[in-house]
Amino acid sequence: MHHLDDPELNHVPPPKLLTIDWSTANLSSDAEALRVWKQIAPTGEDWQQRLDEVPSAATRPLAIALLREGNFECGEGPSRCGHAVALKYSEPNSTLADPCLRRELAIWSIDQLDPTDVPKVGDALKKLAALPPPESQLVADVIKRVESADPDLRLEVLAIAANAGQHDLVNADLGGFDEAHLITAAQKLHLDGALDGLSAKTQRAVFLKAIADDRLEPTTRAQAMAELVGDDDKLAPDLEKALVAVTKGASCDAAAAAALVLVRHGHPSAVPVRPSTTNPGAIVHGLCVVGAYEAQMRSDEASPLSTFLPAHGLEVMHVIYDAYSDTDADGDGDIHTTHEGQLIPQANATLPESTDFARALQHCAKLTCSTDDHDFKLTLKNGVFTRVEIIDKPGCPAP
């Protein structure tokens, strides 16, 4: 019988962490339930074990009270180089006052809800849906929880999440709506994924509005253009008119996509050209459209950049950064940089560092346009693009 003394066979249950008399615990209101939360006293080290001791009949009122109380935002903003910082986690000594612990308790709480509880915590779920990246798990759990809720509430939650920057989560969850709700999602809430459930053949007016909607992603608008064109060799008058309007819009990518559709359907005058103005903002926007046009054009199509350049071409000065250099080879006073110049002939010219330059042209402060990797300093003379200095940035630290 000594085998009963074997610790591998004779498991001793861990000591209880809670001393709450659940038969008398009052959970009739949020205030009372929050008092019970204080008795539970979860910490970052033991909250899961403590909640495992809560009887199932008590989990829902506790969950509802916690969700309604709020204070779950634990994330951080982007780093200098645009990398999303990972969410913090609770420390072992974290208490109910710590939003990072409360975030973990919120994930538990959402899992305790029944479908009938969703309307009771609707406002709390909307606040959670409004959390921006790097948060994702809480928002994903909220979106999943409201899938069986009233379609209007579900659509409202998705719109809130989209406005908070949770586009991937939202666009992946637009299935299951009827056509009327998808039209609302596309036209009133500007949710890109809504068009995936609609057809340009049956909802032409919706797609025509979509290609003009600056609140939709350029890729969504370009796809809507393609669906409206279909296999037609000639553009319908309403589509042609809409495309011409898009070429004059604020989005460089959408303007370029519209211009290419027009050019490929017999309208060569739609090719972007240098505007007849010396206004720097207009010239930079025109170059931005050119960059997007180059990114989308086929290999047999020519860049329109030459119309922006002087006859002798574009002067390019590349300031190359080398973190390991220990000599000032070009005498510029900086051992880490060297200057290399070139002249791009006007004929058949394309943007130097085209992919990054095109991206930078969408983020300009006056005549300096930037990405994580480069600063592009533009020189204009009488509305003509004469020179660009491309300055390497030191490498970004790892996120």
Secondary structure, 3 states (H helix, E strand, C coil): CHHHHCCCCCCCCCCCCCCCCCCCCCCCCHHHHHHHHHHHCCCCCCHHHHHHCCCHHHHHHHHHHHHHHCCCCCCCCCCCCCCCCCCCCCCCCCCCCCHHHHHHHHHHHHHHCCHHHHHHHHHHHHHHHCCCCCCCHHHHHHHHHHHHCCHHHHHHHHHHHHHCCCHHHHHCCCCCCCHHHHHHHHHCCCCHHHHHHCCCCCCHHHHHHHHCCCCCCHHHHHHHHHHHHCCCCCCCHHHHHHHHHHHCCCCHHHHHHHHHHHHHCCCHHHCCCCCCCCCHHHHHHHHHHHHHHHHHCCCCCCCCHHHHCCCCCEEEEEEEECCCCCCCCCCCCCCCEEEEEEEECCCCCCCCCHHHHHHHCCCEECCEEECCCEEEEEEEECCEEEEEEEEECCCCCCC
